Amino acid sequence: MKPPKVPPIAALWEWQLSAACRGLESARFFSPTGERGQARVLRERAAREICGGCAVREECARFAAESGEQHGVWGGVSRERATRRQRSGTSPTVS
């Protein structure tokens, strides 16, 4: 098992206290097993709308990128989309 890329220091996670998603079901941001097609598109769109008005959106997207997160919508960007952008050399901007 690899150690986490971001150390478990409370100050590094404090931004989460101000997140628009705080207290919401994680299923809104992470796809259930087997989710595909329109269901996934609609769930990710709804997640991005929540992220759109979030005060810590940029910190969230940066955290996901720096920690190597591979699943879910973070800072308004699906990790799948961010990974594709990184591979193509395009900056994974917050949308």
N, C-alpha and C positions, 0 to 999 in steps of 0.2 A: 504494500500500500504506500503510495506516494504522500509525502507531507503536504499540507495545504500550501498554496502559493501565497496566500495572504494570512499572516499570523493572527491567531485569535486574541487580538488586543481590542478591548472595548471601544477605545477612541476611534479605531478604524471602522467600526460598525455603527457609530452613533448617528450617522445620517439617516439610518433606517427608521429612527423614531419620528422623523418628519415626512416619511413616505406616504403618498396618497393611497398606496395599497395596504398600509398597516391595518391589520385586523380583518382584511378580506380573505376569502378562501384562496388558497394557493392554486386550486384547480383553474382559476381564471387566467393564470399566467403560465401554467405548465400543462402540456397535453397529456391526457390520459392514454394509456396503452391502446394502440390501434386507431387513434384519432387520425382522420384523413380528410382530404377534400374540403368541402364547404364548411363542415363543422369546425375544422381547424382554422380556416380563414376567418370565420365569424368570431371565434374565441380570441384569436390574436388581434383582430380589429378592436374588439371590446377592451382588451388589455391595453392596447396602444392609446385608446381614448382616456383610460384612467391615468396612464403615464403622462399624457399630454398636458395635464394641469398640475403635475407634480413639481414641488419645489426642489426636490433632490434628484430629478431625472438624470442629469449629467453625472452625478456621483454614482448613481445606480448603474448606468451603462459602463462607466469606467471600472467600477468594482467587478462587474461580470467579465469584462475583457481581461483585467489584470489577474483575476483569480482563476481564469481558465474555465469558467462556467460554460457548459455545453448545452444546457436545456433551458427552456422558458423564455419569457419576454422580460427583459431588464432594461429600464430606462426608455421604454418605447421601441426597443429593437429586439426582434426574435434572435436568439443565439444562432439559429440556422442561417438567417440572413447576415448576421455579423460575421460569421465564419466564411460565408461565400465572399463577402466584401474584402475580408482580410486576405483570402487566397488570391483574389483578383488584384489586390493592391489598392483597392478603394477604401477610403476611411469609413468605418462603421458609424456614421453620423446618427444622432438621435432624431427620430422622426415623430 
